[in-house]
């Protein structure tokens, strides 16, 4: 079996690094309110001048995870930060993360195993 050239291996790593940087920058802008629409994979692929299918395959090969995994992890991180602020209603948090309340609850529960309100109660000491 032929050895994969080092340039190809480093190109995959370069594509992954570009993807993560664009995603980070985009999510930072989204959370700061500088933009109001989340990118889709094809938008990121356009930015780094790749076909979305190729980008997705490279990410899967390099990490073992689909591209959406990185979105989901960042959204969960932001959701946890926002849920720590008890002054923010869960509906507001859902909308800030570009979800309706029902889908946000389903999304959060799928990954965390508990609802956003249960998570909030678990991290905040409510006076009894």
Secondary structure by P-SEA (a helix, b strand, c coil): cccccaaaaaaaaaaaaaaaaaaaaaaaaaaaccccccccaaaaaaaacccaaaaaaaaaaacccccaaaaaaaaaaaaaaaaacccccaaaaaaaacccaaaaaaaaaacccccaaaaaaaaccccc
